[in-house]
Amino acid sequence: MLNFTNMNYIDLKAFTKKKTIFCALNSNAFCMSYEGKNRFLQKDGLALLSLQEELYKTFNLKQKLRYFFIKNALCSKAKTILEEKGFICSYVI
């Protein structure tokens, strides 16, 4: 079970210009969320994976649990891509 205590926010200004993606982590989990108003498409999923790989390399991260939280519609292709790479996708109300 995911424990959301001691989550540390990562400032993404140096990595992306998008203001709708947020990232936080603790010793067990790496979490990303999308709070945009538009549907999250396959190209967004690929960009998110690229961003995640860059963050893992830059900060030498080793968290195995990866979560993706979203409020709006998630394209089925994007969801499949994220889940194949180990993300657990969840909708947030």
N, CA, C and O of each residue as an XYZ file, in Angstrom:
372
protein
N       0.839     -1.182      0.000
C       0.000      0.000      0.000
C       0.882      1.242      0.000
O       1.914      1.287      0.669
N       0.470      2.224     -0.741
C       1.224      3.468     -0.853
C       1.054      4.313      0.391
O      -0.060      4.549      0.858
N       2.166      4.758      0.913
C       2.155      5.643      2.065
C       2.528      7.039      1.574
O       3.641      7.252      1.092
N       1.606      7.986      1.695
C       1.833      9.333      1.182
C       2.505     10.263      2.186
O       2.542     11.474      1.967
N       3.025      9.734      3.261
C       3.723     10.593      4.211
C       5.133     10.872      3.711
O       5.721     10.067      2.988
N       5.649     11.990      4.095
C       7.010     12.405      3.743
C       7.242     12.496      2.242
O       8.324     12.163      1.759
N       6.248     12.939      1.511
C       6.405     13.119      0.064
C       7.160     14.425     -0.190
O       6.868     15.450      0.426
N       8.114     14.377     -1.085
C       8.900     15.551     -1.452
C       8.556     15.955     -2.880
O       8.601     15.135     -3.796
N       8.215     17.214     -3.056
C       7.864     17.752     -4.364
C       9.135     17.986     -5.174
O      10.132     18.468     -4.636
N       9.106     17.650     -6.458
C      10.225     17.919     -7.363
C       9.820     19.064     -8.276
O       8.789     18.998     -8.945
N      10.629     20.109     -8.302
C      10.370     21.252     -9.172
C      10.772     20.871    -10.597
O      11.933     20.550    -10.853
N       9.817     20.905    -11.516
C      10.053     20.448    -12.884
C      10.405     21.567    -13.856
O      10.478     21.321    -15.060
N      10.628     22.790    -13.373
C      10.898     23.922    -14.258
C      12.119     23.689    -15.138
O      12.144     24.145    -16.282
N      13.118     23.000    -14.638
C      14.332     22.748    -15.408
C      14.156     21.624    -16.434
O      15.006     21.442    -17.305
N      13.065     20.879    -16.334
C      12.874     19.711    -17.179
C      11.763     19.862    -18.218
O      11.823     19.245    -19.282
N      10.758     20.671    -17.922
C       9.633     20.827    -18.847
C       8.980     22.188    -18.660
O       9.065     22.794    -17.592
N       8.330     22.655    -19.712
C       7.618     23.926    -19.648
C       6.145     23.732    -19.282
O       5.433     24.698    -19.008
N       5.702     22.487    -19.281
C       4.305     22.208    -18.959
C       4.036     22.476    -17.487
O       4.774     22.022    -16.612
N       2.979     23.213    -17.232
C       2.614     23.550    -15.857
C       1.497     22.654    -15.339
O       0.959     22.893    -14.258
N       1.149     21.634    -16.097
C       0.053     20.757    -15.701
C       0.552     19.424    -15.158
O      -0.258     18.583    -14.769
N       1.857     19.214    -15.121
C       2.428     17.964    -14.619
C       3.140     18.253    -13.302
O       3.925     19.195    -13.196
N       2.852     17.428    -12.311
C       3.463     17.567    -10.996
C       4.114     16.254    -10.605
O       3.698     15.183    -11.048
N       5.132     16.346     -9.776
C       5.883     15.159     -9.404
C       6.268     15.228     -7.932
O       6.659     16.281     -7.429
N       6.154     14.099     -7.252
C       6.556     13.994     -5.851
C       7.060     12.572     -5.607
O       6.715     11.640     -6.334
N       7.880     12.427     -4.571
C       8.386     11.098     -4.255
C       8.711     10.982     -2.779
O       8.894     11.976     -2.077
N       8.776      9.743     -2.332
C       9.311      9.434     -1.017
C      10.227      8.235     -1.192
O      10.577      7.899     -2.323
N      10.621      7.589     -0.121
C      11.587      6.499     -0.233
C      11.030      5.280     -0.959
O      11.804      4.453     -1.442
N       9.710      5.147     -1.048
C       9.107      3.966     -1.666
C       8.490      4.205     -3.034
O       8.457      3.292     -3.858
N       8.000      5.409     -3.293
C       7.183      5.624     -4.488
C       7.533      6.910     -5.212
O       7.982      7.892     -4.620
N       7.312      6.864     -6.503
C       7.489      8.001     -7.403
C       6.108      8.304     -7.979
O       5.510      7.440     -8.621
N       5.594      9.508     -7.761
C       4.238      9.860     -8.186
C       4.265     11.030     -9.158
O       4.991     12.005     -8.961
N       3.468     10.917    -10.205
C       3.287     12.012    -11.147
C       1.796     12.227    -11.313
O       1.005     11.288    -11.221
N       1.419     13.480    -11.562
C       0.003     13.763    -11.793
C      -0.144     14.756    -12.926
O       0.735     15.578    -13.183
N      -1.278     14.657    -13.596
C      -1.622     15.556    -14.700
C      -2.904     16.263    -14.311
O      -3.918     15.631    -14.017
N      -2.843     17.594    -14.315
C      -4.019     18.373    -13.929
C      -4.480     19.300    -15.042
O      -5.080     20.342    -14.781
N      -4.204     18.924    -16.267
C      -4.628     19.721    -17.402
C      -6.111     19.580    -17.670
O      -6.776     18.703    -17.118
N      -6.625     20.457    -18.525
C      -8.048     20.435    -18.839
C      -8.364     19.533    -20.032
O      -9.521     19.187    -20.268
N      -7.338     19.159    -20.773
C      -7.536     18.353    -21.974
C      -7.312     16.874    -21.683
O      -6.757     16.491    -20.653
N      -7.760     16.075    -22.616
C      -7.562     14.635    -22.547
C      -6.069     14.323    -22.613
O      -5.336     14.970    -23.361
N      -5.613     13.347    -21.844
C      -4.210     12.933    -21.825
C      -4.018     11.895    -22.926
O      -4.537     10.783    -22.837
N      -3.271     12.265    -23.961
C      -3.128     11.445    -25.164
C      -1.851     10.610    -25.151
O      -1.022     10.722    -24.248
N      -1.716      9.774    -26.173
C      -0.550      8.909    -26.301
C       0.749      9.716    -26.339
O       1.730      9.332    -25.701
N       0.768     10.826    -27.077
C       1.984     11.652    -27.162
C       2.337     12.235    -25.793
O       3.513     12.412    -25.478
N       1.322     12.532    -24.983
C       1.566     13.012    -23.627
C       2.168     11.906    -22.765
O       3.042     12.161    -21.937
N       1.698     10.685    -22.965
C       2.238      9.540    -22.229
C       3.699      9.304    -22.557
O       4.506      9.027    -21.669
N       4.040      9.413    -23.836
C       5.443      9.244    -24.239
C       6.312     10.354    -23.667
O       7.439     10.103    -23.240
N       5.794     11.582    -23.656
C       6.538     12.707    -23.077
C       6.715     12.504    -21.569
O       7.771     12.821    -21.021
N       5.695     11.980    -20.905
C       5.777     11.719    -19.471
C       6.832     10.657    -19.172
O       7.584     10.788    -18.207
N       6.892      9.612    -19.986
C       7.901      8.569    -19.795
C       9.307      9.119    -20.001
O      10.236      8.768    -19.273
N       9.451      9.976    -20.992
C      10.746     10.606    -21.239
C      11.160     11.471    -20.053
O      12.318     11.443    -19.635
N      10.228     12.230    -19.518
C      10.482     13.070    -18.352
C      10.846     12.217    -17.141
O      11.768     12.551    -16.397
N      10.127     11.120    -16.947
C      10.404     10.227    -15.825
C      11.809      9.636    -15.931
O      12.519      9.565    -14.928
N      12.223      9.210    -17.124
C      13.562      8.660    -17.315
C      14.630      9.709    -17.036
O      15.659      9.406    -16.432
N      14.390     10.932    -17.473
C      15.336     12.021    -17.230
C      15.464     12.315    -15.736
O      16.567     12.551    -15.243
N      14.347     12.303    -15.017
C      14.378     12.536    -13.575
C      15.111     11.409    -12.850
O      15.880     11.666    -11.924
N      14.880     10.169    -13.262
C      15.550      9.035    -12.636
C      17.061      9.124    -12.824
O      17.819      8.826    -11.901
N      17.504      9.534    -14.014
C      18.943      9.663    -14.272
C      19.540     10.836    -13.516
O      20.606     10.708    -12.914
N      18.864     11.980    -13.540
C      19.390     13.194    -12.921
C      19.513     13.056    -11.412
O      20.530     13.442    -10.836
N      18.487     12.510    -10.765
C      18.468     12.424     -9.309
C      18.859     11.041     -8.784
O      18.798     10.795     -7.580
N      19.259     10.140     -9.685
C      19.662      8.784     -9.316
C      18.583      8.097     -8.466
O      18.861      7.575     -7.386
N      17.367      8.110     -8.974
C      16.221      7.544     -8.257
C      16.149      6.038     -8.455
O      16.531      5.519     -9.504
N      15.657      5.350     -7.445
C      15.543      3.899     -7.516
C      14.162      3.391     -7.098
O      13.984      2.189     -6.905
N      13.189      4.283     -6.956
C      11.846      3.875     -6.540
C      11.251      2.930     -7.581
O      11.258      3.222     -8.776
N      10.743      1.805     -7.115
C      10.156      0.830     -8.033
C       8.668      1.057     -8.227
O       8.131      0.735     -9.287
N       7.988      1.607     -7.224
C       6.566      1.893     -7.354
C       6.397      3.233     -8.057
O       6.901      4.255     -7.592
N       5.685      3.219     -9.181
C       5.437      4.441     -9.939
C       3.938      4.613    -10.104
O       3.238      3.705    -10.552
N       3.459      5.788     -9.735
C       2.026      6.089     -9.804
C       1.791      7.277    -10.724
O       2.597      8.204    -10.798
N       0.664      7.220    -11.422
C       0.235      8.328    -12.262
C      -1.211      8.633    -11.918
O      -2.088      7.780    -12.057
N      -1.453      9.860    -11.467
C      -2.796     10.295    -11.081
C      -3.314     11.296    -12.103
O      -2.570     12.155    -12.576
N      -4.596     11.177    -12.442
C      -5.184     12.050    -13.456
C      -6.633     12.364    -13.089
O      -7.338     11.530    -12.521
N      -7.063     13.578    -13.422
C      -8.448     13.992    -13.175
C      -9.323     13.794    -14.418
O     -10.495     13.437    -14.307
N      -8.752     14.025    -15.585
C      -9.531     14.034    -16.827
C      -9.422     12.712    -17.568
O      -8.892     11.731    -17.046
N      -9.923     12.702    -18.771
C      -9.915     11.499    -19.598
C      -8.492     11.070    -19.936
O      -7.629     11.900    -20.225
N      -8.267      9.780    -19.896
C      -6.978      9.186    -20.214
C      -7.157      8.286    -21.428
O      -7.932      7.330    -21.394
N      -6.447      8.594    -22.484
C      -6.494      7.802    -23.713
C      -6.076      6.363    -23.395
O      -5.132      6.144    -22.637
N      -6.769      5.395    -23.967
C      -6.461      3.993    -23.674
C      -5.054      3.614    -24.120
O      -4.405      2.790    -23.476
N      -4.571      4.204    -25.213
C      -3.208      3.915    -25.680
C      -2.180      4.479    -24.702
O      -1.168      3.836    -24.425
N      -2.437      5.672    -24.181
C      -1.533      6.274    -23.200
C      -1.507      5.427    -21.926
O      -0.444      5.200    -21.348
N      -2.667      4.969    -21.499
C      -2.744      4.138    -20.299
C      -1.962      2.845    -20.492
O      -1.240      2.417    -19.591
N      -2.098      2.224    -21.650
C      -1.380      0.980    -21.943
C       0.127      1.204    -21.921
O       0.868      0.397    -21.360
N       0.583      2.294    -22.530
C       2.011      2.605    -22.568
C       2.550      2.801    -21.152
O       3.599      2.257    -20.807
N       1.841      3.569    -20.337
C       2.284      3.827    -18.977
C       2.302      2.551    -18.135
O       3.244      2.321    -17.377
N       1.275      1.731    -18.266
C       1.216      0.498    -17.484
C       2.284     -0.497    -17.921
O       2.801     -1.243    -17.090
N       2.628     -0.525    -19.211
C       3.701     -1.396    -19.681
C       5.048     -1.001    -19.090
O       5.928     -1.844    -18.917
N       5.205      0.276    -18.782
C       6.457      0.777    -18.200
C       6.436      0.780    -16.677
O       7.356      1.301    -16.047
N       5.403      0.209    -16.086
C       5.377      0.020    -14.646
C       4.588      1.040    -13.845
O       4.608      0.992    -12.615
N       3.896      1.958    -14.499
C       3.078      2.928    -13.777
C       1.746      2.308    -13.379
O       1.181      1.499    -14.115
N       1.260      2.690    -12.225
C      -0.081      2.347    -11.789
C      -0.924      3.590    -12.007
O      -0.702      4.612    -11.358
N      -1.890      3.514    -12.914
C      -2.700      4.676    -13.280
C      -3.971      4.713    -12.431
O      -4.675      3.713    -12.295
N      -4.248      5.888    -11.863
C      -5.434      6.058    -11.023
C      -6.126      7.364    -11.336
O      -5.478      8.375    -11.605
N      -7.442      7.338    -11.300
C      -8.230      8.546    -11.491
C      -8.469      9.196    -10.130
O      -8.695      8.517     -9.128
N      -8.413     10.515    -10.121
C      -8.617     11.294     -8.894
C      -9.840     12.164     -9.101
O     -10.012     12.754    -10.168
N     -10.679     12.246     -8.103
C     -11.880     13.068     -8.205
C     -11.588     14.455     -7.708
O     -12.473     15.311     -7.709
